Amino acid sequence: MTVHKDIGNRPPKGLRGLFERANRLIAGVAPPSLTQLVLRIGLAVPFWRSGINKWDGFLQLNDVAVLLFSSEFKLHLPGGPYPFPAPGIFAFAAACAEIVLPLLLVVGLATRFAALGLLLMTLIVELTVPEGWPLHVTWAAMALGIMAWGPGRFSLDSLLTRSNP
C-alpha cells in the first residue's frame, strides 16, 4: 500500500507532466492579486482619460463636453438614433463618474460598485458608439471580472475587511 501512496505523490511524466509544470510556471507569473490589480488599473485608465478632458476647472465642465452630449452623441436604439435627454445633466454625470469611479478602482475602494458603474457606462457608450464594440466588450469583460472576483489583496477594500472582522 505504501507503494501506491508514493506513486500518487510523484508528478506525472511525459507530455502531461510537462504541460502541468508549464501551467504552474505560467500561473506563478500571474497570481490572482496582481491580476486583479492590473484589471482595475486597465479599466480605470480609458475612463479617467476621457473624464479628465471634460473639465475646465473644479466642477466646471468645458464647452466641448456639453456640445458632445447635445449635438454629437446619439443613442442608437431601435427606431433611432435619438438625442440624449438633458444633455447637460448627462455630460456632468458622465464627467463626474469618469473621474470618481476610476479613482475608486485604482485604490480598490467600493471596487465592485465602481466596476458596476463603469459597466453601465460601457453599455451607454456602446449604445452611443456601436462601432466601438471590440473595445467596449473588453471594458465589459474587465468590469465583469472585477465584479466577480473582487479587488484582490492590493486594495483598500481588502485592507478594511482584514482589519474589521
C-alpha positions as CSV (number, residue, x, y, z in Angstrom):
1,M,0.0,0.0,0.0
2,T,2.8,2.4,0.7
3,V,3.9,1.9,-2.9
4,H,0.6,3.3,-4.2
5,K,0.9,6.3,-1.8
6,D,4.4,7.1,-3.1
7,I,3.3,6.7,-6.7
8,G,0.4,9.1,-6.1
9,N,2.8,11.8,-4.9
10,R,5.1,11.7,-7.9
11,P,4.5,14.3,-10.6
12,P,3.1,12.9,-13.9
13,K,5.6,12.0,-16.5
14,G,5.7,12.6,-20.2
15,L,3.7,15.2,-22.1
16,R,1.1,15.5,-19.4
17,G,3.7,16.2,-16.8
18,L,5.4,18.8,-18.9
19,F,2.1,20.5,-19.6
20,E,1.2,20.6,-15.9
21,R,4.6,22.0,-14.9
22,A,4.4,24.7,-17.7
23,N,0.9,25.6,-16.4
24,R,2.1,26.0,-12.8
25,L,5.0,28.2,-14.0
26,I,2.7,30.5,-16.0
27,A,0.2,30.7,-13.2
28,G,3.1,31.8,-10.9
29,V,3.8,34.8,-13.2
30,A,0.1,35.9,-12.9
31,P,-1.0,35.5,-9.3
32,P,-4.7,36.5,-8.7
33,S,-3.8,39.5,-6.6
34,L,-1.6,41.0,-9.3
35,T,-4.2,40.1,-12.0
36,Q,-6.9,41.9,-10.0
37,L,-4.8,45.0,-9.6
38,V,-3.9,45.1,-13.3
39,L,-7.6,44.6,-14.3
40,R,-8.6,47.6,-12.0
41,I,-5.9,49.9,-13.5
42,G,-6.6,48.7,-17.0
43,L,-10.3,49.5,-16.7
44,A,-9.7,52.8,-14.9
45,V,-7.3,54.3,-17.5
46,P,-9.6,54.9,-20.5
47,F,-12.4,56.3,-18.4
48,W,-10.1,58.6,-16.4
49,R,-8.5,59.9,-19.7
50,S,-11.9,60.6,-21.1
51,G,-13.1,62.2,-17.9
52,I,-10.1,64.5,-17.3
53,N,-10.6,66.0,-20.8
54,K,-14.2,67.1,-19.9
55,W,-13.3,69.6,-17.2
56,D,-12.0,73.2,-17.3
57,G,-11.8,73.6,-13.5
58,F,-13.4,72.3,-10.3
59,L,-16.9,71.3,-11.2
60,Q,-16.7,73.3,-14.4
61,L,-17.4,71.3,-17.5
62,N,-15.8,72.5,-20.7
63,D,-17.9,73.5,-23.7
64,V,-16.8,70.5,-25.7
65,A,-18.2,68.0,-23.2
66,V,-21.6,69.7,-23.2
67,L,-21.5,70.1,-27.0
68,L,-20.8,66.4,-27.5
69,F,-23.9,65.3,-25.5
70,S,-26.1,68.0,-27.0
71,S,-25.2,67.6,-30.7
72,E,-22.7,64.8,-31.5
73,F,-23.7,61.9,-29.3
74,K,-26.8,60.0,-30.1
75,L,-28.4,56.9,-28.6
76,H,-28.6,54.1,-31.2
77,L,-31.8,52.4,-30.2
78,P,-34.4,50.8,-32.4
79,G,-36.1,53.5,-34.5
80,G,-33.2,55.9,-33.7
81,P,-30.7,57.4,-33.3
82,Y,-32.1,59.6,-30.6
83,P,-30.5,62.6,-28.9
84,F,-29.5,62.4,-25.3
85,P,-32.2,63.7,-23.0
86,A,-31.0,66.5,-20.7
87,P,-27.5,66.6,-22.4
88,G,-26.1,69.0,-19.8
89,I,-27.0,66.6,-16.9
90,F,-25.7,63.6,-18.8
91,A,-22.5,65.4,-19.6
92,F,-22.0,66.4,-16.0
93,A,-22.9,62.9,-14.6
94,A,-20.6,61.1,-17.1
95,A,-17.7,63.5,-16.4
96,C,-18.1,63.0,-12.6
97,A,-18.3,59.2,-13.0
98,E,-15.3,59.1,-15.3
99,I,-13.2,60.8,-12.5
100,V,-14.6,59.2,-9.3
101,L,-15.1,55.6,-10.5
102,P,-11.6,55.1,-11.9
103,L,-10.1,56.6,-8.7
104,L,-12.1,54.1,-6.6
105,L,-10.9,51.3,-8.8
106,V,-7.3,52.2,-8.6
107,V,-7.2,52.4,-4.8
108,G,-9.6,49.4,-4.6
109,L,-12.4,51.1,-2.5
110,A,-16.0,50.1,-3.2
111,T,-14.4,48.3,-6.0
112,R,-17.3,46.1,-7.1
113,F,-19.7,49.1,-7.1
114,A,-17.2,51.2,-9.1
115,A,-16.8,48.3,-11.7
116,L,-20.6,48.1,-11.9
117,G,-20.8,51.8,-12.6
118,L,-18.2,51.5,-15.3
119,L,-20.0,48.5,-16.8
120,L,-23.2,50.6,-17.0
121,M,-21.3,53.4,-18.6
122,T,-19.8,51.0,-21.1
123,L,-23.3,49.9,-22.1
124,I,-24.3,53.5,-22.7
125,V,-21.1,54.1,-24.6
126,E,-21.9,51.1,-26.7
127,L,-25.4,52.5,-27.5
128,T,-23.7,55.8,-28.4
129,V,-20.8,54.4,-30.5
130,P,-21.9,50.9,-31.6
131,E,-19.0,50.5,-34.0
132,G,-16.6,50.6,-31.0
133,W,-17.9,47.2,-29.7
134,P,-14.5,45.4,-29.9
135,L,-13.1,47.8,-27.3
136,H,-16.3,48.1,-25.3
137,V,-16.5,44.3,-24.9
138,T,-13.0,44.4,-23.5
139,W,-14.1,47.0,-20.9
140,A,-17.2,45.0,-20.1
141,A,-15.1,41.8,-19.6
142,M,-12.7,43.7,-17.2
143,A,-15.6,45.2,-15.3
144,L,-17.3,41.8,-15.0
145,G,-14.1,40.2,-13.9
146,I,-13.6,42.8,-11.1
147,M,-17.3,42.4,-10.1
148,A,-16.9,38.6,-10.0
149,W,-13.6,38.2,-8.3
150,G,-13.3,41.4,-6.3
151,P,-10.5,43.9,-5.9
152,G,-7.8,41.5,-4.7
153,R,-5.3,41.8,-1.9
154,F,-3.8,45.0,-3.1
155,S,-6.8,47.2,-2.3
156,L,-8.4,49.3,0.4
157,D,-11.4,47.0,0.4
158,S,-9.1,44.1,1.4
159,L,-7.3,46.2,4.0
160,L,-10.6,47.3,5.5
161,T,-12.1,43.9,5.6
162,R,-9.0,42.4,7.2
163,S,-8.9,45.0,10.0
164,N,-12.6,44.7,10.7
165,P,-13.6,41.1,11.1
